Amino acid sequence: MKPELIAVQQGQAEYRLTENHPLRIAHAAGRRIDCLEGTAWITAYGEHVDFMLRRGESFTIPNDGLMLIDAAGGGVVRVRMPDGGAGQAATPGLMARLMSAAASRLLPTVGFHLRN
């Protein structure tokens, strides 16, 4: 099952993940990934190691390259805008795109590129 968008709030989106069906994100440097349930397995462009997050742990996306977030079993992750002025200024436009994408179920972009 592809990653499922389960919640959209100001400046963030939550996804339910299943094993072997990663959430693909690009052009998202500075965004934070929070693991809300299960275990998230992160592979980030240019990094020499993968990262495992358990419930309550976070990861900041290091660059704009492709990043894959998979689940070891199943899980839920939150993608947050970066803290600070640039991310906060973009929030209204991001929310409009998130809501439009959620309504159409296409999710082509949400302030960064998602690829499934």
N, C-alpha and C positions, 0 to 999 in steps of 0.2 A: 504494500500500500504506500502511495506517495505521501510525503509529509503533509499533514493536515493542519491548516490554519484553524486554531481553536479559540483565539481571543485577540482582539486588537484594542489597545488603549493608547493614550497619548504618548507618542514616542517609542512604542514597543509593540511587538507581535509575539504570540506564543504559538508553538507548533508541536503537534504530537508526532513522534518519530517511531518507525518500526525498523528492525534490523534489516540491513542491506538495501535500504531505500533512503539515501542521504539527502539532506537539505543542502542545496548548492548555493553559495553566496559569493559574489564578486563585487569589487568596488565598494568595500565596506570597512575600510581601515578605521579603527577607533571605536567601532561598535562593540558592545559587550554582550557576550553569550552567558546566560545564567541557566544552570541545570536545575529544573524544578522537580523532576521525578526521574528515577532510573539512573542510567549511566550514559553520558554522551561521549562519543569518540570523535575527536576533531583532527582533521588533517588540513594544514594551512600551507599555501604556496610559500616556498622559500625557507620553511622550517625543516630542520633535520630530524625532528622527532614528532610523533603524534602526541596528542594530549587527551587525557581521560578526565572527565568531570563527573563527580558524583553529586547527588542532591545537595544544594546549598553552595556549590562551588561555581566560580565564574572564570571567564577567559575573555581577554580583550583582543580583537582581531588586529594582527600586527601590520598588515599591509593591504593593498587593494587587489591582490591576486585571488585566484579561486580558492575557496575554502569549502570543505565538505564536513557536515555534521551528521554523524550516523548514531544509531543507538545500539548499545549492547543489550539486545533483547527488545526493550521498548522504553520510551521515555518522553519527557516534555521539556522543551527548552524555550527560553525567552530571548529574543533579539532586541537589544536596546540601542537607542541612539546614543552617541557619545555625550558625556557631560560637557558643559561649556556652551559658549555663545553660538557657534556654528550649528551644532546639532539642535539646539533649542529654537533657533530662528527658523529652521526648516520643518519644525514639527507640524504646523497647520497643513502645509502642502503634502507632507508625508502622510498625514492622517487621511487626507482626501484620497490619495492614491491607494492607501491600504483598504479603505472602505470600498472604493470602486472595484479594486481587484478582488476583494472578498465577495462582493456581490456577483461578479462575473465568474468567480472561481478559476480565473486564468493566472493570476499572480505573476504578471510579466516583470514588474519592478515594484519595489517598495523603498525608494530612497537609496537603493543599491540593487544590483541585479540578482534575481533568484533564478536558478536553473534546475529543472527537474527532468 
